[in-house]
């Protein structure tokens, strides 16, 4: 019974930090792809993240990439790994903690893109036209994925007749990037 309080505390901390990671990951993707700010889901993400992001407004953006939001993702991963290590009684090496937090932050963005591309592929079987879609979540998914896939289609010919392989190529590229980061970091 005495062990349940630290586990409950860690669960709550992990839940809050994971939610913040999700919100700021989506915020970065929305900003990078210039998604519509009229979408209710986009407005909710901006409203939720604005008070926390305002603490780091002194950090400049790199083009459309919100460095302050990435810093918040990094801090959340850092705290999550730190608390996990402390509760498990593991030795904490600062360099490894920083490196693993940085890698986890990049993986958060890549995993979000993977999920977005998979949802796009599955929804294309059910929703005929993105313009006829009235779902705000699918609208954001189309906006994020289309801006990334548009760049991919300009660089690599991705369609054969009526079949478009751009989502598959994007998922393979994300997989290669993740494997490369696992080797390098």
N, CA, C and O of each residue as an XYZ file, in Angstrom:
740
protein
N       0.818     -1.196      0.000
C       0.000      0.000      0.000
C       0.859      1.255      0.000
O       0.488      2.259     -0.609
N       2.009      1.211      0.681
C       2.848      2.403      0.767
C       3.507      2.724     -0.571
O       3.898      3.868     -0.805
N       3.637      1.729     -1.455
C       4.235      1.950     -2.759
C       3.279      2.622     -3.734
O       3.722      3.141     -4.759
N       2.003      2.628     -3.451
C       1.025      3.143     -4.405
C       1.062      4.664     -4.539
O       0.720      5.190     -5.598
N       1.469      5.385     -3.487
C       1.507      6.851     -3.581
C       2.577      7.347     -4.552
O       2.276      8.219     -5.366
N       3.820      6.833     -4.507
C       4.780      7.276     -5.526
C       4.352      6.894     -6.940
O       4.563      7.658     -7.882
N       3.749      5.712     -7.091
C       3.285      5.301     -8.413
C       2.159      6.206     -8.909
O       2.122      6.568    -10.085
N       1.247      6.568     -8.018
C       0.161      7.467     -8.380
C       0.708      8.848     -8.733
O       0.268      9.469     -9.701
N       1.668      9.322     -7.945
C       2.291     10.616     -8.231
C       2.991     10.611     -9.572
O       2.869     11.558    -10.349
N       3.732      9.534     -9.845
C       4.407      9.450    -11.139
C       3.399      9.378    -12.277
O       3.610      9.983    -13.328
N       2.300      8.641    -12.082
C       1.278      8.533    -13.117
C       0.695      9.903    -13.451
O       0.518     10.235    -14.623
N       0.398     10.694    -12.430
C      -0.182     12.024    -12.655
C       0.826     12.934    -13.348
O       0.476     13.653    -14.284
N       2.079     12.902    -12.888
C       3.121     13.722    -13.520
C       3.314     13.297    -14.970
O       3.404     14.144    -15.858
N       3.379     11.994    -15.213
C       3.550     11.473    -16.567
C       2.377     11.875    -17.458
O       2.572     12.227    -18.621
N       1.173     11.824    -16.922
C      -0.024     12.197    -17.677
C       0.014     13.674    -18.078
O      -0.252     14.012    -19.232
N       0.340     14.541    -17.136
C       0.386     15.984    -17.415
C       1.492     16.300    -18.421
O       1.269     17.046    -19.375
N       2.689     15.733    -18.212
C       3.806     16.007    -19.115
C       3.534     15.448    -20.511
O       3.872     16.092    -21.505
N       2.934     14.269    -20.603
C       2.606     13.693    -21.913
C       1.565     14.538    -22.645
O       1.639     14.701    -23.863
N       0.598     15.072    -21.905
C      -0.402     15.953    -22.516
C       0.263     17.223    -23.053
O      -0.046     17.669    -24.158
N       1.175     17.803    -22.267
C       1.880     19.004    -22.726
C       2.734     18.706    -23.950
O       2.804     19.518    -24.873
N       3.381     17.550    -23.963
C       4.186     17.163    -25.124
C       3.297     17.061    -26.360
O       3.671     17.537    -27.432
N       2.136     16.452    -26.220
C       1.202     16.330    -27.339
C       0.748     17.700    -27.834
O       0.755     17.957    -29.037
N       0.358     18.571    -26.922
C      -0.143     19.896    -27.301
C       0.939     20.700    -28.020
O       0.670     21.303    -29.059
N       2.153     20.715    -27.482
C       3.201     21.524    -28.099
C       3.747     20.893    -29.377
O       4.221     21.607    -30.260
N       3.686     19.572    -29.488
C       4.052     18.925    -30.749
C       3.067     19.334    -31.839
O       3.469     19.680    -32.950
N       1.787     19.295    -31.519
C       0.783     19.733    -32.494
C       0.935     21.215    -32.813
O       0.744     21.626    -33.957
N       1.275     22.017    -31.813
C       1.463     23.454    -32.045
C       2.601     23.696    -33.034
O       2.482     24.536    -33.926
N       3.705     22.961    -32.877
C       4.829     23.105    -33.805
C       4.403     22.715    -35.218
O       4.692     23.431    -36.177
N       3.721     21.588    -35.344
C       3.298     21.136    -36.674
C       2.302     22.097    -37.304
O       2.356     22.345    -38.508
N       1.398     22.636    -36.505
C       0.433     23.607    -37.030
C       1.129     24.879    -37.495
O       0.771     25.439    -38.531
N       2.121     25.337    -36.739
C       2.839     26.555    -37.117
C       3.704     26.325    -38.353
O       3.775     27.185    -39.231
N       4.356     25.174    -38.424
C       5.238     24.892    -39.559
C       4.470     24.767    -40.869
O       4.984     25.116    -41.932
N       3.256     24.274    -40.791
C       2.476     24.053    -42.009
C       1.467     25.162    -42.275
O       0.689     25.074    -43.225
N       1.470     26.192    -41.456
C       0.545     27.323    -41.597
C      -0.907     26.854    -41.680
O      -1.661     27.282    -42.554
N      -1.280     25.983    -40.771
C      -2.651     25.465    -40.735
C      -3.619     26.587    -40.374
O      -3.238     27.581    -39.757
N      -4.851     26.412    -40.763
C      -5.883     27.423    -40.555
C      -6.085     27.717    -39.071
O      -6.260     26.809    -38.259
N      -6.056     28.993    -38.739
C      -6.288     29.381    -37.346
C      -7.782     29.490    -37.036
O      -8.161     29.741    -35.892
N      -8.622     29.306    -38.042
C     -10.071     29.338    -37.822
C     -10.614     28.004    -37.321
O     -11.751     27.927    -36.854
N      -9.812     26.969    -37.415
C     -10.233     25.642    -36.980
C     -10.378     25.622    -35.458
O      -9.482     26.101    -34.762
N     -11.471     25.086    -34.922
C     -11.664     25.080    -33.462
C     -10.604     24.273    -32.718
O     -10.255     24.609    -31.586
N     -10.092     23.218    -33.336
C      -9.041     22.427    -32.693
C      -7.735     23.217    -32.622
O      -7.024     23.157    -31.620
N      -7.425     23.950    -33.676
C      -6.239     24.807    -33.674
C      -6.367     25.886    -32.609
O      -5.413     26.159    -31.880
N      -7.532     26.495    -32.519
C      -7.745     27.531    -31.500
C      -7.597     26.962    -30.095
O      -7.054     27.628    -29.214
N      -8.071     25.745    -29.877
C      -7.933     25.117    -28.557
C      -6.471     24.862    -28.218
O      -6.040     25.110    -27.092
N      -5.708     24.368    -29.187
C      -4.287     24.101    -28.953
C      -3.554     25.393    -28.636
O      -2.702     25.418    -27.749
N      -3.873     26.464    -29.347
C      -3.224     27.752    -29.097
C      -3.603     28.284    -27.720
O      -2.745     28.792    -26.999
N      -4.879     28.175    -27.345
C      -5.315     28.664    -26.028
C      -4.693     27.870    -24.888
O      -4.314     28.445    -23.868
N      -4.584     26.557    -25.049
C      -3.994     25.726    -23.996
C      -2.508     26.021    -23.838
O      -1.999     26.080    -22.719
N      -1.816     26.205    -24.952
C      -0.357     26.341    -24.900
C       0.132     27.767    -24.676
O       1.292     27.965    -24.316
N      -0.716     28.752    -24.880
C      -0.277     30.146    -24.787
C       0.286     30.536    -23.419
O       1.334     31.181    -23.378
N      -0.352     30.181    -22.294
C       0.215     30.605    -21.001
C       1.604     30.024    -20.729
O       2.465     30.707    -20.174
N       1.819     28.777    -21.114
C       3.121     28.157    -20.862
C       4.152     28.680    -21.847
O       5.290     28.957    -21.467
N       3.765     28.818    -23.111
C       4.700     29.282    -24.131
C       5.130     30.727    -23.881
O       6.238     31.117    -24.248
N       4.262     31.516    -23.263
C       4.606     32.920    -23.014
C       5.790     33.055    -22.057
O       6.432     34.104    -22.013
N       6.082     32.003    -21.290
C       7.251     32.036    -20.407
C       8.557     32.019    -21.187
O       9.583     32.482    -20.690
N       8.526     31.487    -22.406
C       9.742     31.352    -23.205
C       9.702     32.177    -24.489
O      10.341     31.815    -25.477
N       8.963     33.271    -24.483
C       8.847     34.085    -25.694
C      10.146     34.786    -26.081
O      10.273     35.280    -27.201
N      11.101     34.831    -25.174
C      12.371     35.470    -25.496
C      13.190     34.624    -26.476
O      14.163     35.119    -27.046
N      12.818     33.367    -26.681
C      13.513     32.498    -27.632
C      12.943     32.762    -29.025
O      11.741     32.601    -29.239
N      13.794     33.166    -29.977
C      13.274     33.478    -31.318
C      12.937     32.208    -32.105
O      13.485     31.135    -31.854
N      12.031     32.360    -33.053
C      11.676     31.251    -33.939
C      12.702     31.141    -35.056
O      13.361     32.119    -35.411
N      12.828     29.936    -35.606
C      13.662     29.717    -36.790
C      12.725     29.542    -37.976
O      12.292     28.431    -38.280
N      12.418     30.644    -38.640
C      11.432     30.596    -39.711
C      10.064     30.290    -39.130
O       9.564     31.022    -38.276
N       9.459     29.200    -39.601
C       8.150     28.798    -39.078
C       8.272     27.827    -37.904
O       7.264     27.440    -37.314
N       9.488     27.437    -37.566
C       9.700     26.479    -36.473
C       9.732     27.219    -35.144
O      10.572     28.094    -34.932
N       8.807     26.861    -34.243
C       8.717     27.504    -32.930
C       9.716     26.850    -31.972
O       9.451     25.787    -31.412
N      10.849     27.492    -31.797
C      11.907     26.951    -30.943
C      11.453     26.916    -29.484
O      11.816     26.000    -28.746
N      10.665     27.903    -29.067
C      10.195     27.914    -27.676
C       9.275     26.725    -27.395
O       9.325     26.151    -26.307
N       8.446     26.353    -28.351
C       7.590     25.176    -28.169
C       8.426     23.902    -28.120
O       8.136     22.991    -27.345
N       9.465     23.843    -28.953
C      10.359     22.680    -28.913
C      11.100     22.628    -27.581
O      11.335     21.546    -27.042
N      11.469     23.790    -27.049
C      12.132     23.829    -25.741
C      11.204     23.304    -24.645
O      11.652     22.625    -23.721
N       9.934     23.612    -24.747
C       8.972     23.110    -23.753
C       8.828     21.593    -23.877
O       8.746     20.895    -22.867
N       8.799     21.084    -25.103
C       8.753     19.632    -25.300
C       9.996     18.995    -24.687
O       9.906     17.973    -24.007
N      11.152     19.602    -24.931
C      12.414     19.090    -24.377
C      12.374     19.084    -22.848
O      12.767     18.101    -22.218
N      11.904     20.172    -22.258
C      11.826     20.265    -20.787
C      10.871     19.204    -20.235
O      11.158     18.577    -19.216
N       9.746     19.005    -20.904
C       8.785     17.983    -20.445
C       9.394     16.587    -20.511
O       9.234     15.794    -19.583
N      10.092     16.285    -21.609
C      10.763     14.982    -21.703
C      11.846     14.853    -20.634
O      11.994     13.803    -20.009
N      12.595     15.927    -20.433
C      13.662     15.925    -19.426
C      13.087     15.611    -18.044
O      13.595     14.744    -17.333
N      12.024     16.324    -17.674
C      11.405     16.106    -16.363
C      10.813     14.706    -16.245
O      10.929     14.065    -15.200
N      10.186     14.235    -17.305
C       9.582     12.910    -17.280
C      10.644     11.825    -17.078
O      10.465     10.923    -16.259
N      11.736     11.913    -17.817
C      12.814     10.928    -17.685
C      13.483     11.054    -16.322
O      13.840     10.051    -15.704
N      13.653     12.287    -15.857
C      14.268     12.501    -14.542
C      13.420     11.872    -13.433
O      13.943     11.157    -12.579
N      12.114     12.140    -13.450
C      11.232     11.569    -12.422
C      11.182     10.048    -12.512
O      11.153      9.358    -11.492
N      11.171      9.535    -13.731
C      11.169      8.089    -13.918
C      12.442      7.475    -13.330
O      12.383      6.462    -12.633
N      13.579      8.087    -13.613
C      14.854      7.579    -13.095
C      14.911      7.675    -11.583
O      15.429      6.773    -10.923
N      14.384      8.760    -11.024
C      14.414      8.941     -9.569
C      13.530      7.916     -8.873
O      13.924      7.337     -7.861
N      12.348      7.696     -9.408
C      11.433      6.737     -8.782
C      11.986      5.316     -8.881
O      11.847      4.523     -7.950
N      12.617      4.999    -10.022
C      13.181      3.662    -10.188
C      14.509      3.497     -9.455
O      15.019      2.382     -9.336
N      15.071      4.601     -8.963
C      16.332      4.538     -8.233
C      17.544      4.392     -9.133
O      18.590      3.925     -8.683
N      17.426      4.782    -10.396
C      18.539      4.688    -11.341
C      19.505      5.846    -11.144
O      19.138      6.908    -10.641
N      20.749      5.615    -11.553
C      21.729      6.698    -11.540
C      21.379      7.682    -12.647
O      20.986      7.291    -13.746
N      21.527      8.967    -12.338
C      21.191     10.008    -13.308
C      22.487     10.648    -13.792
O      23.220     11.263    -13.017
N      22.754     10.492    -15.092
C      23.908     11.124    -15.730
C      23.354     12.242    -16.601
O      22.600     11.996    -17.543
N      23.736     13.471    -16.275
C      23.135     14.647    -16.906
C      23.293     14.640    -18.426
O      22.348     14.959    -19.146
N      24.479     14.278    -18.918
C      24.706     14.294    -20.367
C      23.767     13.326    -21.085
O      23.192     13.659    -22.121
N      23.619     12.128    -20.523
C      22.726     11.148    -21.140
C      21.272     11.592    -21.038
O      20.480     11.363    -21.953
N      20.928     12.221    -19.933
C      19.566     12.707    -19.736
C      19.227     13.784    -20.763
O      18.141     13.773    -21.343
N      20.150     14.706    -20.985
C      19.935     15.779    -21.968
C      19.846     15.200    -23.378
O      18.964     15.571    -24.153
N      20.761     14.290    -23.704
C      20.779     13.695    -25.042
C      19.512     12.883    -25.307
O      18.915     12.986    -26.379
N      19.108     12.079    -24.331
C      17.906     11.265    -24.500
C      16.655     12.139    -24.567
O      15.718     11.819    -25.298
N      16.630     13.232    -23.818
C      15.486     14.154    -23.870
C      15.395     14.825    -25.237
O      14.302     15.002    -25.774
N      16.548     15.201    -25.799
C      16.575     15.817    -27.123
C      16.083     14.826    -28.179
O      15.273     15.168    -29.041
N      16.586     13.594    -28.097
C      16.165     12.558    -29.042
C      14.671     12.264    -28.893
O      13.976     12.088    -29.894
N      14.180     12.210    -27.677
C      12.754     11.964    -27.440
C      11.897     13.100    -27.990
O      10.789     12.869    -28.473
N      12.411     14.327    -27.916
C      11.672     15.479    -28.441
C      11.533     15.396    -29.959
O      10.466     15.670    -30.509
N      12.614     15.018    -30.627
C      12.553     14.857    -32.084
C      11.626     13.699    -32.445
O      10.842     13.787    -33.389
N      11.729     12.607    -31.674
C      10.865     11.457    -31.927
C       9.393     11.810    -31.723
O       8.530     11.244    -32.395
N       9.091     12.727    -30.817
C       7.698     13.154    -30.620
C       7.137     13.757    -31.902
O       6.007     13.463    -32.293
N       7.930     14.598    -32.551
C       7.489     15.204    -33.809
C       7.341     14.144    -34.901
O       6.360     14.144    -35.645
N       8.322     13.242    -34.991
C       8.269     12.206    -36.020
C       7.114     11.232    -35.782
O       6.452     10.811    -36.731
N       6.872     10.876    -34.526
C       5.749      9.981    -34.215
C       4.410     10.646    -34.516
O       3.484      9.994    -34.998
N       4.308     11.938    -34.232
C       3.068     12.660    -34.551
C       2.831     12.674    -36.061
O       1.706     12.482    -36.520
N       3.899     12.901    -36.828
C       3.755     12.871    -38.289
C       3.365     11.479    -38.780
O       2.552     11.345    -39.694
N       3.944     10.447    -38.173
C       3.592      9.078    -38.549
C       2.107      8.824    -38.325
O       1.425      8.283    -39.195
N       1.614      9.215    -37.165
C       0.193      9.020    -36.854
C      -0.683      9.826    -37.810
O      -1.715      9.340    -38.272
N      -0.271     11.048    -38.103
C      -1.038     11.896    -39.027
C      -1.100     11.265    -40.414
O      -2.160     11.252    -41.041
N       0.031     10.741    -40.901
C       0.035     10.122    -42.230
C      -0.799      8.843    -42.267
O      -1.468      8.571    -43.264
N      -0.767      8.060    -41.195
C      -1.577      6.838    -41.152
C      -3.068      7.190    -41.124
O      -3.868      6.563    -41.819
N      -3.436      8.186    -40.327
C      -4.845      8.621    -40.301
C      -5.261      9.153    -41.670
O      -6.381      8.904    -42.118
N      -4.370      9.881    -42.332
C      -4.666     10.390    -43.676
C      -4.922      9.239    -44.644
O      -5.878      9.275    -45.420
N      -4.068      8.222    -44.597
C      -4.228      7.088    -45.510
C      -5.534      6.346    -45.242
O      -6.246      5.986    -46.180
N      -5.850      6.118    -43.979
C      -7.084      5.399    -43.643
C      -8.314      6.244    -43.971
O      -9.297      5.730    -44.505
N      -8.261      7.539    -43.651
C      -9.434      8.387    -43.909
C      -9.682      8.577    -45.400
O     -10.810      8.858    -45.804
N      -8.646      8.429    -46.225
C      -8.852      8.585    -47.669
C      -9.740      7.479    -48.230
O     -10.309      7.637    -49.310
N      -9.865      6.377    -47.524
C     -10.766      5.310    -47.964
C     -12.220      5.667    -47.690
O     -13.114      5.174    -48.378
N     -12.469      6.509    -46.706
C     -13.841      6.799    -46.280
C     -14.323      8.186    -46.699
O     -15.502      8.362    -47.005
N     -13.435      9.161    -46.716
C     -13.797     10.532    -47.064
C     -13.311     10.780    -48.485
O     -12.110     10.751    -48.751
N     -14.245     11.023    -49.392
C     -13.897     11.161    -50.798
C     -13.106     12.431    -51.084
O     -12.125     12.401    -51.827
N     -13.525     13.534    -50.505
C     -12.896     14.814    -50.805
C     -12.618     15.565    -49.512
O     -13.507     15.704    -48.672
N     -11.385     16.051    -49.342
C     -11.101     16.821    -48.129
C     -11.934     18.094    -48.028
O     -12.186     18.587    -46.929
N     -12.366     18.635    -49.184
C     -13.161     19.857    -49.155
C     -14.556     19.600    -48.593
O     -15.163     20.498    -48.008
N     -15.073     18.368    -48.766
C     -16.409     18.071    -48.249
C     -16.375     17.655    -46.782
O     -17.417     17.401    -46.178
N     -15.195     17.588    -46.225
C     -15.033     17.154    -44.834
C     -15.472     18.257    -43.872
O     -15.134     19.425    -44.061
N     -16.210     17.885    -42.859
C     -16.651     18.849    -41.849
C     -16.085     18.510    -40.476
O     -16.545     19.049    -39.469
N     -15.104     17.634    -40.424
C     -14.480     17.242    -39.171
C     -13.242     18.110    -38.948
O     -12.329     18.077    -39.773
N     -13.177     18.889    -37.855
C     -12.031     19.775    -37.650
C     -10.711     19.025    -37.485
O      -9.665     19.526    -37.899
N     -10.743     17.836    -36.888
C      -9.506     17.070    -36.711
C      -8.972     16.594    -38.060
O      -7.774     16.692    -38.326
N      -9.863     16.076    -38.913
C      -9.421     15.642    -40.239
C      -8.977     16.819    -41.091
O      -8.075     16.682    -41.918
N      -9.596     17.959    -40.897
C      -9.192     19.158    -41.627
C      -7.749     19.529    -41.289
O      -6.965     19.852    -42.181
N      -7.400     19.482    -40.013
C      -6.021     19.774    -39.600
C      -5.067     18.720    -40.147
O      -3.970     19.048    -40.601
N      -5.480     17.461    -40.105
C      -4.629     16.386    -40.627
C      -4.356     16.604    -42.111
O      -3.222     16.437    -42.559
N      -5.376     16.972    -42.874
C      -5.178     17.262    -44.295
C      -4.234     18.446    -44.486
O      -3.358     18.398    -45.350
N      -4.395     19.499    -43.704
C      -3.547     20.678    -43.865
C      -2.090     20.368    -43.539
O      -1.190     20.761    -44.280
N      -1.856     19.665    -42.432
C      -0.479     19.332    -42.046
C       0.144     18.393    -43.073
O       1.255     18.631    -43.546
N      -0.568     17.336    -43.414
C       0.014     16.332    -44.310
C       0.186     16.861    -45.730
O       1.193     16.571    -46.375
N      -0.771     17.624    -46.221
C      -0.660     18.115    -47.592
C       0.509     19.069    -47.775
O       1.153     19.051    -48.824
N       0.798     19.896    -46.789
C       1.933     20.803    -46.945
C       3.254     20.041    -46.942
O       4.190     20.425    -47.643
N       3.340     18.967    -46.164
C       4.564     18.166    -46.147
C       4.639     17.294    -47.399
O       5.700     17.185    -48.014
N       3.536     16.681    -47.776
C       3.530     15.819    -48.958
C       3.699     16.623    -50.243
O       4.231     16.103    -51.223
N       3.256     17.881    -50.257
C       3.451     18.740    -51.424
C       4.941     18.930    -51.683
O       5.391     18.868    -52.827
N       5.701     19.162    -50.620
C       7.154     19.301    -50.757
C       7.766     18.000    -51.263
O       8.647     18.017    -52.123
N       7.303     16.886    -50.737
C       7.814     15.577    -51.140
C       7.496     15.296    -52.607
O       8.328     14.751    -53.333
N       6.294     15.667    -53.042
C       5.884     15.439    -54.429
C       6.678     16.304    -55.406
O       6.860     15.923    -56.562
N       7.152     17.465    -54.949
C       7.974     18.313    -55.808
C       9.362     17.706    -56.003
O       9.956     17.853    -57.071
N       9.879     17.032    -54.988
C      11.231     16.483    -55.040
C      11.258     15.110    -55.714
O      12.132     14.836    -56.536
N      10.303     14.252    -55.366
C      10.283     12.870    -55.848
C       8.954     12.620    -56.558
O       7.898     12.956    -56.021
N       8.989     12.034    -57.759
C       7.713     11.649    -58.379
C       7.093     10.504    -57.575
O       7.671      9.421    -57.479
N       5.919     10.751    -57.003
C       5.338      9.789    -56.067
C       4.076      9.115    -56.571
O       3.518      8.265    -55.877
N       3.612      9.470    -57.757
C       2.363      8.855    -58.217
C       2.606      8.059    -59.493
O       3.386      8.442    -60.364
N       1.910      6.948    -59.561
C       1.935      6.097    -60.741
C       0.483      5.972    -61.193
O      -0.303      5.228    -60.605
N       0.145      6.702    -62.233
C      -1.250      6.711    -62.678
C      -2.118      7.380    -61.633
O      -1.889      8.534    -61.270
N      -3.120      6.651    -61.145
C      -4.019      7.219    -60.139
C      -3.589      6.874    -58.716
O      -4.192      7.345    -57.752
N      -2.549      6.055    -58.586
C      -2.089      5.643    -57.260
C      -1.006      6.604    -56.785
O      -0.031      6.865    -57.490
N      -1.196      7.122    -55.582
C      -0.256      8.075    -54.994
C       0.500      7.391    -53.855
O      -0.094      6.965    -52.864
N       1.813      7.295    -54.015
C       2.653      6.632    -53.022
C       3.321      7.612    -52.058
O       4.220      7.221    -51.314
N       2.902      8.864    -52.060
C       3.598      9.874    -51.257
C       3.542      9.579    -49.760
O       4.519      9.825    -49.052
N       2.421      9.059    -49.266
C       2.311      8.747    -47.837
C       3.262      7.615    -47.471
O       3.914      7.661    -46.428
N       3.341      6.601    -48.325
C       4.249      5.481    -48.052
C       5.693      5.956    -48.065
O       6.481      5.568    -47.203
N       6.046      6.791    -49.033
C       7.413      7.315    -49.098
C       7.711      8.174    -47.874
O       8.808      8.104    -47.320
N       6.743      8.983    -47.448
C       6.940      9.810    -46.248
C       7.150      8.942    -45.013
O       8.021      9.235    -44.193
N       6.366      7.881    -44.871
C       6.524      6.987    -43.719
C       7.873      6.275    -43.745
O       8.493      6.087    -42.698
N       8.332      5.881    -44.927
C       9.651      5.244    -45.039
C      10.749      6.242    -44.678
O      11.703      5.886    -43.986
N      10.625      7.485    -45.139
C      11.613      8.514    -44.793
C      11.643      8.779    -43.288
O      12.717      8.931    -42.707
N      10.485      8.834    -42.662
C      10.432      9.026    -41.205
C      11.115      7.861    -40.506
O      11.845      8.060    -39.534
N      10.885      6.650    -40.991
C      11.526      5.474    -40.404
C      13.048      5.557    -40.549
O      13.774      5.238    -39.607
N      13.538      5.979    -41.716
C      14.979      6.135    -41.916
C      15.561      7.203    -40.995
O      16.640      7.021    -40.431
N      14.850      8.308    -40.844
C      15.326      9.377    -39.951
C      15.411      8.872    -38.516
O      16.382      9.158    -37.816
N      14.408      8.129    -38.075
C      14.424      7.590    -36.709
C      15.582      6.610    -36.518
O      16.255      6.637    -35.488
N      15.815      5.745    -37.511
C      16.939      4.814    -37.414
C      18.270      5.553    -37.408
O      19.178      5.186    -36.663
N      18.393      6.590    -38.231
C      19.618      7.388    -38.259
C      19.861      8.052    -36.908
O      20.986      8.048    -36.408
N      18.815      8.620    -36.316
C      18.959      9.257    -35.005
C      19.314      8.244    -33.925
O      20.070      8.559    -33.006
N      18.779      7.035    -34.026
C      19.142      5.994    -33.062
C      20.616      5.623    -33.169
O      21.255      5.314    -32.164
N      21.155      5.653    -34.385
C      22.572      5.336    -34.571
C      23.449      6.490    -34.093
O      24.439      6.275    -33.394
N      23.085      7.708    -34.469
C      23.909      8.884    -34.159
C      23.803      9.283    -32.693
O      24.817      9.557    -32.051
N      22.594      9.319    -32.162
C      22.410      9.759    -30.783
C      22.383      8.553    -29.895
O      22.236      8.685    -28.680
